Amino acid sequence: MEFETVIGLEVHAQMLTETKIFCSCSTKFGAAPNSHTCPICLGMPGVLPVLNKKVVEYAMKMALATNCAINPTCEFARKNYFYPDLPKGYQISQYAYPLAEHGWLELEVNGGKKRIGITRIHMEEDAGKLLHDEHNPVSYVDLNRTGVPLIEIVSEPDIRGAEEAADYLKRLHEILVYLEICDGNMEEGSFRCDANVSIRPKGQKEFGTRAELKNMNSFRNVQRGLEYEIKRQQYIVENGGTIVQETRLWDDAQGVTNSMRGKEEAHDYRYFPDPDLVPVIVDEAWIGKIRADMPELPQAKRERFISEYQISAYDAGVLTSEKALAGYFEEVVAICAKPKQAGNWLMGDVMKFLNEDKKTIRECPITAASLAEMINLIDAGTISGKMAKDIVEEMYQSGKNPREVIAEKGMVQITDEAALAKTISSIIDANPQQLADYRAGKEKLFGFFVGQVMKATQGKANPQIVNDLLKKMLAK
């Protein structure tokens, strides 16, 4: 039997605010356990939450970036369940009246475009974190994360494979980071994903029984977890078994999913409007203000780079993968007006140095102005491309500009034709046998003569001038 996979993703993104969603406690990661707490996020009796306006505005940005309709009114609800890291016994979320609905994100699939629908985007607070003791049968609870603002982005069940799911996640992650509303750190839990996955016979309209996957903390693990789960479900169905609706955990070490608990339905949480929080009214003026503050999004930037700078789709994809990297590239091009060369140096040597040192482009010791100046020096013939390789490395190590490095190392390219002709003449005279062999038809010896000239000039000779002079002088 041939099966079709149906996947829907629920993505939780932590908003990059300084304080929590309903109180003034810090959201900073890595503090001592339970040090970023107060009576509100600890769920003490009688306290009243106050909504952080910045959270609403950040959520609105993501809604606009994913083509969602922002509802004029949204409400917070209480999602009731018991767990040790949930001090109030309920989570403040949104249910019947979310902030935004009916959006979409476009992916490139099999050379074409495919839209993945977005059901809703809503705001909610995070729960705390349980820390399990490896040596004793006890667990500790850290409530620093309780009340940290999240948005949940729920997709339609439009995704048809593990690779497509990973691609969708990468696009969402890229947009969130571009908007500067989430740092996207999956290891710290700032960007998390749960997946609902089911299979059905090809051509069947009804959905199969779904399993929810949790604990996938990287794009690679999302893809691996889904690939395993799809195979597990196919094996069960092909052998006459029945898929159970449940929540399963991905075990990265074993490469398998394990059953965690039965999957809850919405009614199990007994949602009802939170009586302590008034509805949020979003008017067109507010939406207009947020829209005016939106940056250029990654896909639009990629398309502009291709048309404006005449670079390949691949290069545009790499150069726009980070907002800071795209900004650095544009700074370089504004000075040197050489997009292709700028892209090559940036994606080649500069990124190689940064990756080796585990640094970002923001930490790069080579300024955009210095890289542009070096490209201009190559174009003017002051230095060769080979010299530039050594110069850019010295620029990275020292933070100096190219002219300082050139002056210190004496790396100015020799372009004086008379001086080069004199050097070439002496090399020809010193190698009569190679000259005779070359004139007898062994044209590969041309490279030998080029190498001898570059050796004699310590690599400083202009290669084009050397080639032109050699051809003339060897033919005499």
VEXMI-704082 format. One line per 8 residues: number of its first residue (from 1); their letters; for each residue x, y, z of C-alpha. Coordinates in Angstrom, 3 decimals. Layout:
BEGIN
NUM	A	X:Y:Z  ...
# end
This chain:
BEGIN
1	MEFETVIG	0.000:0.000:0.000  1.234:3.493:-0.824  0.843:6.019:2.013  0.682:9.797:2.210  2.116:11.606:5.212  0.163:14.429:6.855  2.047:16.748:9.215  0.990:19.820:11.164
9	LEVHAQML	3.465:21.772:13.301  2.984:23.765:16.499  5.897:26.147:17.002  6.532:28.026:20.245  8.753:31.104:19.925  9.916:33.072:22.971  9.494:36.810:22.504  12.650:38.860:22.940
17	TETKIFCS	11.268:41.161:25.625  13.173:42.212:28.739  10.298:41.323:31.065  7.689:38.588:31.291  4.242:38.705:29.722  2.221:39.552:32.860  4.793:40.887:35.351  8.065:42.830:35.493
25	CSTKFGAA	10.384:39.858:36.182  13.395:39.462:33.887  13.329:36.982:31.004  17.126:36.634:30.941  18.305:33.046:30.464  20.767:31.297:32.781  20.040:32.985:36.119  20.099:31.056:39.415
33	PNSHTCPI	16.958:28.893:39.825  13.861:30.752:41.026  15.654:34.113:41.137  13.522:35.719:38.388  10.180:35.250:40.096  7.553:37.311:41.917  4.093:36.712:43.475  2.462:37.058:40.021
41	CLGMPGVL	4.475:34.409:38.167  4.560:32.196:41.275  0.736:32.160:41.233  0.189:33.583:44.724  -3.454:34.188:45.743  -4.880:37.627:45.035  -2.340:38.828:42.452  -3.408:40.400:39.158
49	PVLNKKVV	-1.587:39.999:35.816  -0.896:43.051:33.609  -0.300:42.440:29.882  3.068:43.468:28.402  2.220:45.634:25.354  5.519:44.790:23.634  4.470:41.116:23.472  1.334:42.051:21.540
57	EYAMKMAL	3.335:44.196:19.108  5.915:41.473:18.508  3.149:38.928:17.888  1.534:41.365:15.432  4.822:41.629:13.522  4.962:37.857:13.091  1.313:37.812:12.037  1.966:40.392:9.299
65	ATNCAINP	5.138:38.582:8.187  3.171:35.343:7.704  0.204:36.922:5.883  -2.223:36.420:8.783  -5.371:38.450:9.399  -5.105:40.223:12.770  -8.386:40.018:14.670  -9.814:43.317:15.975
73	TCEFARKN	-10.442:41.672:19.361  -8.593:38.827:21.061  -9.006:37.320:24.499  -6.888:35.410:26.978  -8.138:32.115:28.388  -7.137:29.766:31.157  -5.855:26.384:30.020  -6.340:24.137:33.045
81	YFYPDLPK	-4.038:21.231:33.785  -1.901:20.083:36.685  1.853:19.758:36.415  4.527:20.560:39.037  6.081:23.346:36.914  2.740:25.185:36.566  2.281:27.009:39.894  -1.198:28.448:39.223
89	GYQISQYA	-2.660:25.128:38.078  -3.480:26.754:34.729  -1.629:28.438:31.870  -2.782:31.789:30.508  -3.142:31.292:26.765  -5.603:32.128:23.977  -8.223:29.744:22.645  -11.506:30.890:21.084
97	YPLAEHGW	-10.274:34.379:20.163  -6.596:34.320:19.115  -4.624:37.350:17.955  -4.287:36.271:14.309  -5.580:33.626:11.886  -5.613:32.362:8.274  -2.020:33.030:7.216  0.448:31.192:5.007
105	LELEVNGG	4.122:30.679:4.311  5.511:29.856:0.884  8.110:27.109:0.355  10.011:25.909:-2.682  9.067:22.263:-3.217  10.279:20.190:-6.200  11.176:23.316:-8.162  7.772:24.957:-7.584
113	KKRIGITR	6.023:27.061:-4.958  3.868:25.581:-2.210  1.878:27.415:0.449  1.696:26.005:3.955  -1.362:27.385:5.709  -1.088:28.914:9.175  -4.205:28.288:11.245  -3.501:30.793:14.016
121	IHMEEDAG	-0.928:32.733:15.983  -1.694:33.314:19.644  0.082:34.615:22.735  0.637:32.680:25.949  2.901:32.333:28.959  5.559:29.652:29.321  5.613:27.093:32.133  8.544:26.404:34.438
129	KLLHDEHN	11.182:23.697:34.092  11.666:20.432:35.959  15.226:19.364:36.758  15.599:15.650:37.464  18.228:14.436:39.936  20.379:11.714:38.377  21.321:10.222:41.752  18.088:10.486:43.749
137	PVSYVDLN	14.432:9.791:42.869  13.512:13.481:43.139  12.927:16.411:40.797  13.449:20.130:41.356  11.416:22.916:39.818  12.849:26.157:38.435  10.141:28.779:37.884  12.351:31.401:36.195
145	RTGVPLIE	10.770:30.553:32.851  7.213:30.717:34.197  5.469:33.686:32.579  8.074:34.168:29.850  6.139:35.390:26.767  5.558:32.980:23.893  3.714:33.011:20.632  2.390:29.725:19.289
153	IVSEPDIR	2.278:29.372:15.501  -0.035:26.550:14.444  0.179:25.288:10.865  -2.520:23.640:8.802  -1.930:19.900:8.126  -0.441:20.833:4.740  3.066:19.400:5.169  3.702:16.141:3.331
161	GAEEAADY	7.157:15.023:4.451  9.913:15.311:7.048  12.182:17.370:4.788  9.321:19.754:3.974  8.629:20.139:7.716  12.282:21.026:8.395  12.216:23.567:5.544  9.038:25.184:6.918
169	LKRLHEIL	10.619:25.414:10.371  13.782:27.018:8.990  11.691:29.643:7.183  9.725:30.467:10.348  12.946:30.638:12.382  14.559:32.933:9.793  11.605:35.347:9.850  11.462:35.490:13.663
177	VYLEICDG	15.178:36.314:13.880  14.963:38.867:11.018  12.135:40.635:12.843  14.351:40.678:15.980  11.446:39.430:18.105  13.030:36.034:18.990  16.673:34.984:19.286  15.822:31.571:17.806
185	NMEEGSFR	18.079:29.670:20.223  16.790:26.086:20.130  19.225:24.845:22.802  17.877:27.365:25.321  14.271:26.628:24.339  13.586:29.974:22.644  12.324:28.150:19.545  10.530:24.831:20.057
193	CDANVSIR	8.431:22.578:17.894  5.799:19.893:18.433  4.653:17.882:15.427  1.353:16.128:14.743  1.970:13.344:12.249  -0.310:10.752:10.667  -0.434:8.611:7.555  -3.275:7.669:5.232
201	PKGQKEFG	-3.595:5.571:2.068  -2.782:7.631:-1.023  -5.946:9.242:-2.364  -7.900:9.024:0.917  -9.368:12.351:2.082  -9.905:11.486:5.747  -6.973:11.977:8.076  -5.430:9.036:9.903
209	TRAELKNM	-4.947:8.834:13.677  -2.186:11.222:14.651  0.647:11.070:17.124  2.198:14.187:18.636  5.995:14.321:18.784  7.835:16.371:21.404  11.438:16.954:22.505  12.891:17.709:19.068
217	NSFRNVQR	15.409:20.471:19.772  17.062:20.979:16.375  16.079:21.083:12.698  17.962:17.829:12.189  16.133:16.131:15.062  12.761:17.320:13.749  13.516:15.684:10.413  14.921:12.508:12.003
225	GLEYEIKR	12.037:12.246:14.483  9.414:12.598:11.767  11.168:10.136:9.444  11.219:7.529:12.228  7.599:8.141:13.218  6.362:7.865:9.621  8.122:4.498:9.237  6.794:3.304:12.625
233	QQYIVENG	3.209:4.096:11.674  3.548:2.503:8.235  4.951:-0.680:9.790  2.033:-0.904:12.252  -0.626:-0.391:9.559  1.015:-2.783:7.081  1.064:-5.473:9.772  -2.613:-5.078:10.622
241	GTIVQETR	-2.163:-2.929:13.726  -3.912:0.288:14.794  -2.295:3.658:15.430  -2.964:4.991:18.951  -3.544:8.728:19.444  -0.804:9.685:21.889  2.067:12.016:22.708  5.502:10.558:21.975
249	LWDDAQGV	9.002:11.751:22.908  11.937:11.737:20.502  15.023:9.985:21.911  17.983:11.475:20.052  20.520:8.974:21.436  18.491:5.918:20.377  16.990:7.497:17.250  13.450:6.405:18.193
257	TNSMRGKE	10.186:7.846:19.527  8.725:6.505:22.782  5.198:6.738:24.136  4.764:9.420:26.814  1.010:9.716:27.455  -2.388:9.699:25.781  -3.015:12.781:23.628  -5.320:15.322:25.254
265	EAHDYRYF	-8.153:17.026:23.382  -9.058:20.713:23.769  -11.994:19.936:26.063  -9.630:18.187:28.493  -8.148:21.589:29.360  -11.531:23.171:30.255  -10.685:26.497:28.591  -12.580:29.562:29.795
273	PDPDLVPV	-11.926:33.326:29.478  -9.463:34.663:32.057  -11.499:36.980:34.334  -8.388:38.966:35.347  -7.527:40.136:31.814  -9.644:42.372:29.606  -9.945:41.715:25.839  -7.197:43.237:23.657
281	IVDEAWIG	-8.541:45.677:21.058  -6.372:46.018:17.934  -7.419:48.865:15.627  -6.218:49.644:12.094  -4.066:52.553:13.301  -2.086:50.231:15.564  -1.680:47.653:12.785  -0.553:50.433:10.416
289	KIRADMPE	2.078:51.581:12.903  3.452:48.026:13.248  3.423:47.503:9.466  5.415:50.723:8.949  8.036:49.407:11.372  8.484:46.067:9.533  11.938:45.340:8.049  12.509:43.813:4.626
297	LPQAKRER	11.790:40.085:5.037  14.222:37.330:3.977  12.404:36.159:0.841  11.922:39.711:-0.455  15.584:40.456:0.277  16.703:37.335:-1.625  14.684:38.306:-4.677  16.043:41.867:-4.558
305	FISEYQIS	19.648:40.650:-4.272  19.206:38.475:-7.370  17.702:41.282:-9.485  19.672:44.248:-8.125  23.107:42.692:-7.727  22.885:40.101:-10.533  24.070:37.264:-8.299  22.914:33.638:-8.329
313	AYDAGVLT	19.949:32.381:-6.317  22.358:30.229:-4.283  24.607:33.207:-3.410  21.556:35.320:-2.556  20.296:32.545:-0.275  23.581:32.338:1.628  24.048:36.114:1.890  20.510:36.675:3.214
321	SEKALAGY	20.526:33.726:5.624  21.307:36.201:8.419  20.105:39.780:8.591  23.505:41.019:9.820  25.316:39.170:7.020  23.046:40.719:4.387  23.656:44.165:5.898  27.434:43.642:5.884
329	FEEVVAIC	27.334:42.558:2.217  25.354:45.647:1.213  27.807:47.894:3.063  30.704:46.360:1.121  28.916:46.672:-2.242  27.978:50.305:-1.552  31.721:51.137:-1.437  33.282:48.795:-4.001
337	AKPKQAGN	30.358:48.271:-6.440  31.518:44.699:-7.087  28.678:42.416:-5.836  30.040:39.123:-7.182  33.554:39.696:-5.811  32.157:40.939:-2.485  29.975:37.847:-2.193  32.862:35.507:-3.027
345	WLMGDVMK	35.221:37.017:-0.451  32.495:37.108:2.192  31.223:33.542:1.633  34.761:32.226:1.167  37.663:33.460:3.287  35.774:35.713:5.722  33.126:33.127:6.677  35.809:30.418:6.879
353	FLNEDKKT	37.714:32.441:9.493  34.520:33.216:11.423  33.346:29.594:11.408  36.731:28.366:12.628  36.537:30.802:15.557  32.781:30.206:16.103  32.085:33.908:15.631  29.216:35.731:13.948
361	IRECPITA	29.522:38.429:11.297  28.774:41.001:14.020  32.073:39.992:15.661  34.117:40.130:12.444  37.420:42.075:12.899  37.351:43.056:9.201  35.072:46.032:8.694  32.881:46.255:5.592
369	ASLAEMIN	34.862:49.345:4.529  38.189:47.444:4.776  36.922:44.496:2.728  35.565:46.876:0.074  38.897:48.730:-0.028  40.774:45.474:-0.565  38.474:44.537:-3.478  39.084:47.970:-5.005
377	LIDAGTIS	42.865:47.475:-4.671  42.603:44.159:-6.554  40.520:45.837:-9.256  43.058:48.670:-9.583  45.918:46.183:-9.984  47.664:47.346:-6.807  47.546:43.793:-5.430  46.842:40.407:-7.014
385	GKMAKDIV	44.151:37.962:-5.983  46.861:35.682:-4.572  48.281:38.538:-2.474  44.770:39.377:-1.294  44.438:35.891:0.245  47.355:36.661:2.577  46.223:40.239:3.155  42.645:39.317:4.164
393	EEMYQSGK	43.978:36.767:6.657  46.262:39.396:8.211  43.328:41.845:8.270  41.258:39.268:10.158  44.019:38.529:12.666  45.011:42.158:13.315  41.901:44.199:12.500  44.058:46.485:10.302
401	NPREVIAE	42.890:47.911:6.978  44.434:46.574:3.722  46.715:49.562:3.084  48.305:49.162:6.530  48.933:45.454:5.872  50.353:46.159:2.396  52.709:48.844:3.747  53.943:46.590:6.571
409	KGMVQITD	54.455:43.521:4.359  55.635:45.361:1.234  52.999:43.550:-0.814  52.432:46.059:-3.631  51.974:44.321:-6.989  54.652:44.912:-9.645  53.051:46.378:-12.766  56.125:48.047:-14.304
417	EAALAKTI	56.401:46.337:-17.724  60.057:47.326:-18.238  61.100:45.846:-14.900  59.100:42.668:-15.528  60.514:42.326:-19.081  64.025:42.483:-17.647  63.190:39.706:-15.126  61.569:37.550:-17.824
425	SSIIDANP	64.560:37.998:-20.131  66.980:36.786:-17.466  64.776:33.740:-16.742  64.578:32.819:-20.442  68.367:33.131:-20.731  68.840:30.919:-17.662  66.647:28.110:-19.047  67.735:27.418:-22.671
433	QQLADYRA	66.598:23.769:-22.666  63.062:24.669:-21.483  62.972:27.446:-24.088  63.919:25.016:-26.859  61.347:22.446:-25.683  58.630:25.111:-25.505  59.363:26.287:-29.053  59.385:22.643:-30.163
441	GKEKLFGF	55.728:22.358:-29.124  55.730:21.600:-25.388  53.325:24.443:-24.582  52.771:23.231:-21.008  56.204:24.682:-20.209  54.568:28.115:-20.356  53.423:27.454:-16.790  57.027:26.738:-15.803
449	FVGQVMKA	58.131:30.184:-17.000  55.198:31.873:-15.238  56.136:30.093:-12.021  59.787:31.179:-12.334  58.746:34.828:-12.790  56.397:34.701:-9.786  59.158:33.061:-7.735  61.679:35.727:-8.745
457	TQGKANPQ	59.247:38.523:-7.841  58.047:36.819:-4.614  54.546:36.577:-6.076  54.263:40.327:-6.549  54.189:40.416:-10.350  50.882:41.229:-12.026  49.835:37.839:-13.516  48.112:39.325:-16.578
465	IVNDLLKK	51.116:41.473:-17.503  53.456:38.499:-16.946  51.339:36.301:-19.252  51.223:38.926:-22.002  54.970:39.678:-21.851  55.942:35.998:-21.720  53.896:35.131:-24.790  55.599:37.900:-26.781
473	MLAK	59.126:37.208:-25.536  58.966:33.405:-25.872  57.702:33.782:-29.451  60.669:35.942:-30.539
# end
